[in-house]
């Protein structure tokens, strides 16, 4: 039978143990988010660089056409 933590045989966790358990969960969550960010952000950055490069190229072409080719 599963214990729900209220039985007299189940030891109580101290405040320190609960704090350490909470810090461990926080660290695990942080590590998980960090790994996911390291996997996703380079792709996002590369995509933004590509979009910016195309936009700057189009802007340069427009400027070239407007100010240099059209009298």
Secondary structure as GFF3:
##gff-version 3
##sequence-region A 1 71
A	DSSP	alpha_helix	15	64	.	.	.	ID=ss1
A	DSSP	pi_helix	65	69	.	.	.	ID=ss2
###
